């Protein structure tokens, strides 16, 4: 089974570029401290890579 990605927002999007804010909203993150679990697919990995400086990412196993 493919592992999932647990994404946690560690920094605010205030002062960031508009495209970075849109990526964060697309991931489902609402503010510092919020967490989501997303599929480990190329599209989600690309989104995470664009805003990696605002995130903390860990892999979790699918149950």
VMD Tcl script that builds the backbone (N, CA, C; Angstrom):
set m [mol new atoms 189]
animate dup $m
set s [atomselect $m all]
$s set {name element resname resid chain x y z} {
  {N N UNK 1 A 0.830 -1.189 0.000}
  {CA C UNK 1 A 0.000 0.000 0.000}
  {C C UNK 1 A 0.877 1.256 0.000}
  {N N UNK 2 A 0.387 2.270 -0.680}
  {CA C UNK 2 A 1.114 3.529 -0.706}
  {C C UNK 2 A 0.927 4.263 0.616}
  {N N UNK 3 A 1.994 4.849 1.125}
  {CA C UNK 3 A 1.835 5.649 2.338}
  {C C UNK 3 A 1.126 6.965 2.020}
  {N N UNK 4 A 0.569 7.557 3.039}
  {CA C UNK 4 A -0.083 8.854 2.918}
  {C C UNK 4 A 0.854 9.922 3.464}
  {N N UNK 5 A 0.579 11.171 3.148}
  {CA C UNK 5 A 1.367 12.282 3.668}
  {C C UNK 5 A 0.543 13.048 4.684}
  {N N UNK 6 A 1.090 13.221 5.878}
  {CA C UNK 6 A 0.459 14.044 6.904}
  {C C UNK 6 A 1.138 15.406 6.827}
  {N N UNK 7 A 0.356 16.416 6.469}
  {CA C UNK 7 A 0.889 17.759 6.229}
  {C C UNK 7 A 0.382 18.685 7.325}
  {N N UNK 8 A 1.310 19.387 7.976}
  {CA C UNK 8 A 0.967 20.312 9.060}
  {C C UNK 8 A 1.513 21.686 8.714}
  {N N UNK 9 A 0.657 22.705 8.783}
  {CA C UNK 9 A 1.091 24.069 8.504}
  {C C UNK 9 A 1.790 24.632 9.729}
  {N N UNK 10 A 3.029 25.112 9.541}
  {CA C UNK 10 A 3.812 25.625 10.658}
  {C C UNK 10 A 3.949 27.141 10.640}
  {N N UNK 11 A 3.675 27.767 9.500}
  {CA C UNK 11 A 3.842 29.217 9.389}
  {C C UNK 11 A 2.624 29.826 8.705}
  {N N UNK 12 A 2.440 31.115 8.923}
  {CA C UNK 12 A 1.325 31.845 8.341}
  {C C UNK 12 A 1.588 32.160 6.869}
  {N N UNK 13 A 0.512 32.363 6.127}
  {CA C UNK 13 A 0.641 32.740 4.720}
  {C C UNK 13 A 0.622 34.253 4.534}
  {N N UNK 14 A 0.553 35.000 5.634}
  {CA C UNK 14 A 0.587 36.461 5.546}
  {C C UNK 14 A 1.938 36.876 4.971}
  {N N UNK 15 A 1.909 37.698 3.942}
  {CA C UNK 15 A 3.137 38.159 3.305}
  {C C UNK 15 A 3.657 37.233 2.228}
  {N N UNK 16 A 2.979 36.099 2.002}
  {CA C UNK 16 A 3.397 35.164 0.964}
  {C C UNK 16 A 2.739 35.531 -0.361}
  {N N UNK 17 A 3.270 34.973 -1.438}
  {CA C UNK 17 A 2.697 35.207 -2.756}
  {C C UNK 17 A 1.300 34.614 -2.834}
  {N N UNK 18 A 0.468 35.184 -3.685}
  {CA C UNK 18 A -0.908 34.717 -3.850}
  {C C UNK 18 A -0.958 33.252 -4.291}
  {N N UNK 19 A -0.043 32.840 -5.163}
  {CA C UNK 19 A -0.063 31.446 -5.620}
  {C C UNK 19 A 0.253 30.484 -4.474}
  {N N UNK 20 A 1.075 30.899 -3.511}
  {CA C UNK 20 A 1.354 30.056 -2.357}
  {C C UNK 20 A 0.113 29.938 -1.476}
  {N N UNK 21 A -0.624 31.032 -1.321}
  {CA C UNK 21 A -1.863 30.987 -0.535}
  {C C UNK 21 A -2.883 30.057 -1.172}
  {N N UNK 22 A -2.954 30.089 -2.499}
  {CA C UNK 22 A -3.898 29.215 -3.205}
  {C C UNK 22 A -3.519 27.744 -3.061}
  {N N UNK 23 A -2.229 27.452 -3.082}
  {CA C UNK 23 A -1.765 26.073 -2.899}
  {C C UNK 23 A -2.143 25.582 -1.501}
  {N N UNK 24 A -1.949 26.434 -0.495}
  {CA C UNK 24 A -2.289 26.050 0.879}
  {C C UNK 24 A -3.795 25.769 0.995}
  {N N UNK 25 A -4.598 26.598 0.379}
  {CA C UNK 25 A -6.049 26.397 0.395}
  {C C UNK 25 A -6.411 25.118 -0.355}
  {N N UNK 26 A -5.708 24.846 -1.452}
  {CA C UNK 26 A -5.933 23.627 -2.223}
  {C C UNK 26 A -5.587 22.371 -1.446}
  {N N UNK 27 A -4.600 22.467 -0.578}
  {CA C UNK 27 A -4.246 21.333 0.277}
  {C C UNK 27 A -5.250 21.149 1.414}
  {N N UNK 28 A -6.051 22.177 1.681}
  {CA C UNK 28 A -7.037 22.094 2.755}
  {C C UNK 28 A -6.549 22.645 4.074}
  {N N UNK 29 A -5.454 23.397 4.051}
  {CA C UNK 29 A -4.894 23.971 5.280}
  {C C UNK 29 A -5.495 25.351 5.513}
  {N N UNK 30 A -5.843 25.641 6.764}
  {CA C UNK 30 A -6.543 26.876 7.085}
  {C C UNK 30 A -5.726 27.871 7.876}
  {N N UNK 31 A -4.667 27.441 8.502}
  {CA C UNK 31 A -3.846 28.338 9.295}
  {C C UNK 31 A -2.796 27.561 10.050}
  {N N UNK 32 A -1.876 28.250 10.692}
  {CA C UNK 32 A -0.814 27.562 11.432}
  {C C UNK 32 A -1.389 26.581 12.456}
  {N N UNK 33 A -0.854 25.370 12.438}
  {CA C UNK 33 A -1.316 24.341 13.356}
  {C C UNK 33 A -2.322 23.382 12.740}
  {N N UNK 34 A -2.907 23.727 11.597}
  {CA C UNK 34 A -3.882 22.828 10.984}
  {C C UNK 34 A -3.166 21.681 10.275}
  {N N UNK 35 A -3.818 20.516 10.251}
  {CA C UNK 35 A -3.232 19.318 9.661}
  {C C UNK 35 A -4.210 18.674 8.702}
  {N N UNK 36 A -3.676 18.052 7.650}
  {CA C UNK 36 A -4.462 17.250 6.724}
  {C C UNK 36 A -3.654 16.019 6.348}
  {N N UNK 37 A -4.352 14.982 5.937}
  {CA C UNK 37 A -3.696 13.782 5.425}
  {C C UNK 37 A -4.101 13.669 3.963}
  {N N UNK 38 A -3.108 13.660 3.069}
  {CA C UNK 38 A -3.362 13.606 1.633}
  {C C UNK 38 A -2.667 12.388 1.042}
  {N N UNK 39 A -3.104 12.012 -0.155}
  {CA C UNK 39 A -2.499 10.884 -0.853}
  {C C UNK 39 A -1.087 11.238 -1.302}
  {N N UNK 40 A -0.230 10.244 -1.360}
  {CA C UNK 40 A 1.148 10.440 -1.797}
  {C C UNK 40 A 1.212 10.271 -3.318}
  {N N UNK 41 A 0.664 11.255 -4.032}
  {CA C UNK 41 A 0.640 11.236 -5.486}
  {C C UNK 41 A 1.523 12.359 -6.014}
  {N N UNK 42 A 1.931 12.284 -7.276}
  {CA C UNK 42 A 2.779 13.338 -7.834}
  {C C UNK 42 A 2.152 14.733 -7.745}
  {N N UNK 43 A 0.843 14.832 -7.901}
  {CA C UNK 43 A 0.204 16.151 -7.848}
  {C C UNK 43 A 0.283 16.747 -6.446}
  {N N UNK 44 A 0.012 15.959 -5.414}
  {CA C UNK 44 A 0.101 16.470 -4.052}
  {C C UNK 44 A 1.555 16.732 -3.648}
  {N N UNK 45 A 2.475 15.879 -4.086}
  {CA C UNK 45 A 3.883 16.113 -3.772}
  {C C UNK 45 A 4.373 17.407 -4.399}
  {N N UNK 46 A 3.907 17.729 -5.610}
  {CA C UNK 46 A 4.279 18.982 -6.258}
  {C C UNK 46 A 3.747 20.184 -5.510}
  {N N UNK 47 A 2.504 20.076 -5.007}
  {CA C UNK 47 A 1.920 21.166 -4.228}
  {C C UNK 47 A 2.713 21.378 -2.940}
  {N N UNK 48 A 3.054 20.285 -2.281}
  {CA C UNK 48 A 3.805 20.364 -1.029}
  {C C UNK 48 A 5.181 20.970 -1.279}
  {N N UNK 49 A 5.816 20.610 -2.380}
  {CA C UNK 49 A 7.148 21.117 -2.692}
  {C C UNK 49 A 7.148 22.632 -2.879}
  {N N UNK 50 A 6.072 23.181 -3.446}
  {CA C UNK 50 A 5.995 24.631 -3.682}
  {C C UNK 50 A 5.960 25.432 -2.388}
  {N N UNK 51 A 5.356 24.868 -1.335}
  {CA C UNK 51 A 5.196 25.609 -0.082}
  {C C UNK 51 A 5.884 24.900 1.083}
  {N N UNK 52 A 6.937 24.158 0.798}
  {CA C UNK 52 A 7.636 23.371 1.812}
  {C C UNK 52 A 8.141 24.232 2.965}
  {N N UNK 53 A 8.453 25.503 2.705}
  {CA C UNK 53 A 8.964 26.386 3.749}
  {C C UNK 53 A 7.893 26.754 4.772}
  {N N UNK 54 A 6.634 26.428 4.499}
  {CA C UNK 54 A 5.528 26.725 5.412}
  {C C UNK 54 A 4.975 25.465 6.070}
  {N N UNK 55 A 5.522 24.302 5.742}
  {CA C UNK 55 A 4.930 23.028 6.151}
  {C C UNK 55 A 5.895 22.132 6.899}
  {N N UNK 56 A 5.305 21.124 7.538}
  {CA C UNK 56 A 6.026 20.009 8.144}
  {C C UNK 56 A 5.342 18.758 7.598}
  {N N UNK 57 A 6.087 17.866 6.984}
  {CA C UNK 57 A 5.500 16.716 6.303}
  {C C UNK 57 A 6.046 15.417 6.886}
  {N N UNK 58 A 5.140 14.460 7.147}
  {CA C UNK 58 A 5.538 13.121 7.582}
  {C C UNK 58 A 4.743 12.095 6.809}
  {N N UNK 59 A 5.324 10.917 6.617}
  {CA C UNK 59 A 4.608 9.832 5.962}
  {C C UNK 59 A 3.895 8.999 7.003}
  {N N UNK 60 A 2.679 8.597 6.698}
  {CA C UNK 60 A 1.928 7.700 7.573}
  {C C UNK 60 A 1.415 6.550 6.738}
  {N N UNK 61 A 1.283 5.386 7.352}
  {CA C UNK 61 A 0.800 4.207 6.644}
  {C C UNK 61 A -0.709 4.219 6.539}
  {N N UNK 62 A -1.203 3.740 5.413}
  {CA C UNK 62 A -2.644 3.635 5.214}
  {C C UNK 62 A -3.170 2.475 6.061}
  {N N UNK 63 A -4.311 2.670 6.703}
  {CA C UNK 63 A -4.880 1.613 7.547}
  {C C UNK 63 A -5.895 0.804 6.827}
}
mol reanalyze $m
mol bondsrecalc $m
mol representation Tube
mol addrep $m
